[in-house]
Amino acid sequence: MKLLAIGSGYVGLVSGTCFADLGNDVVCLDIDKKKVESLNNGIIPIYESGLKELVERNLKLGRLKFTTDAEKAIKEAEIIFICVGTPPKSNGEADMSYVYKAAESIGKYMNSYKIVITKSTVPVGTAEKIKRIIRAELKKRNKKIGFDVVSNPEFLREGAAVKDFQNPDRIIIGTSSEKAKEILTKLYKPISRATKPIMFTTEKNAELVKYASNAMLATRISFMNELSHLCEEIGADIKAVAKGMGLDTRIGSRFLQAGCGYGGSCFPKDVKAIAQILEQYGFTSNLLRTVDYINERQKRSLVPKLKRFLPKLEDKTIAILGLSFKPRTDDIREAPCITVIDQLLKEYAKIRAYDPEAMDNAKKFFRKGVFFAKTAYEALEGADALIILTEWDEFREPDFEKIKQLMKQHIIIDGRNIYDPSEMKKLGFKYFGVGR
Ligand SMILES: NC(=O)c1ccc[n+]([C@@H]2O[C@H](COP(=O)([O-])OP(=O)(O)OC[C@H]3O[C@@H](n4cnc5c(N)ncnc54)[C@H](O)[C@@H]3O)[C@@H](O)[C@H]2O)c1
């Protein structure tokens, strides 16, 4: 099938490439000329395991193309995925201008029946709004062309995006069109397994499933982060509590890790957006506003912990290991490092940071005040304290004797609970995790 992804970021690039790998002809469209140029040369702007190989293979086979030419791309496509960003406005509401702009272009250029699919995370009612925008554009052109708008939210996780796309837990398709259902069943056939079938539902249900899923996961994290403070007060270990809770099959063990707060381009934005939607309908979203508040408080909780050991941070050297919002991605959007580094810079601390993949993005973000080391050990040279913000595997089993030699003072604030407190004590570190 001839597919078009409008927006070639994490979602558009990964899903477009994976659809090409299934044998479809895919065009990824973007307004960012530099990005498109790089992609056409096989340079991938994001780090995602396995993606580079897939892009190279499908570019070579001619099944994958990158372009800025919206008119040609829209005319040639049978199925159009809208994969543009929906970033938060200052009040938390999703900024839908990119989605609406994409819908406008579709109405402006379409010349035959199209299935228009929203993969972007969008508020309930967006499918209806997109229909209206496309109809208005067609009316301006005096054209009567059929189209269907479908909500097909994307659930891929950064860091495992290719794998998630190829082996999804679920494929949710919101549409009332039998024609769209039939075509999309065929499109998804290679990856929809009998045990985990496609769920067909209404556009509105599909739109809400995505927000509700992210809000639920964020709630679990904030719940554990809330309890972590109690654990610290009473001398309990949040990891043991989480393990005990997770053995209950009704609860399960995933997303029960206390830490330094969730980040990324989805959870913070989607929690705020769904709270804002509830408020638009006249409900006060006490739960989700608190989930968000707890997360922000959690991000801010590490530096005060550090100050118990180092009351004055001015001119103290702080090593930071981990900048991405989670391992196996280079994405630093809303990552705890942004809050923590800002707090440290305000106290005039010197920062030495390292991340296996997110250095380029971090360098663009933190223009001043951060020394970017080439290795984790280099970041630790002369450090008064170490703060761990991302649980990359390479930080899990370091040479602690070497670390002790490199650091000036032996203080570790472990924002991801990757070390064992009693072992750290034995090794001679002043160690503080989260909720332990
Ligand atoms: N990142 C994730 O893990 C993830 C997972 C599931 C869903 N989502 C949702 O998917 C959407 C996209 O997220 P993302 O992380 O891929 O965003 P992104 O910012 O990485 O990519 C968006 C891309 O769209 C391009 N764009 C904007 N307007 C355009 C237009 N009119 N025409 C062509 N291109 C245009 C931008 O230049 C950018 O390259 C968001 O709604 C997000 O919430 C993201």
The ligand as an ORCA input file, in Angstrom:
! r2SCAN-3c Opt
* xyz 0 1
  N       7.644      9.927     21.238
  C       6.919      8.898     21.629
  O       7.406      7.957     22.232
  C       5.454      8.835     21.315
  C       4.777      7.631     21.488
  C       3.427      7.582     21.182
  C       2.766      8.719     20.742
  N       3.439      9.875     20.622
  C       2.705     11.037     20.125
  O       2.972     11.171     18.732
  C       3.059     12.549     18.353
  C       4.425     12.828     17.732
  O       5.423     12.614     18.714
  P       6.962     12.571     18.326
  O       7.685     12.269     19.596
  O       7.155     11.707     17.145
  O       7.184     14.103     17.927
  P       8.495     14.771     17.276
  O       8.519     16.139     17.795
  O       9.666     13.876     17.474
  O       8.172     14.774     15.722
  C       7.186     15.566     15.121
  C       7.672     15.924     13.719
  O       6.584     16.520     13.000
  C       7.151     17.516     12.136
  N       6.048     18.393     11.701
  C       5.372     19.328     12.382
  N       4.417     19.881     11.603
  C       4.476     19.285     10.397
  C       3.743     19.407      9.175
  N       2.729     20.255      9.039
  N       4.101     18.638      8.138
  C       5.128     17.770      8.248
  N       5.837     17.587      9.372
  C       5.521     18.340     10.434
  C       8.210     18.166     12.993
  O       9.149     18.871     12.228
  C       8.813     16.927     13.689
  O       9.895     16.392     12.939
  C       2.766     13.333     19.634
  O       1.405     13.620     19.682
  C       3.133     12.370     20.732
  O       2.436     12.615     21.929
  C       4.776      9.957     20.868
*
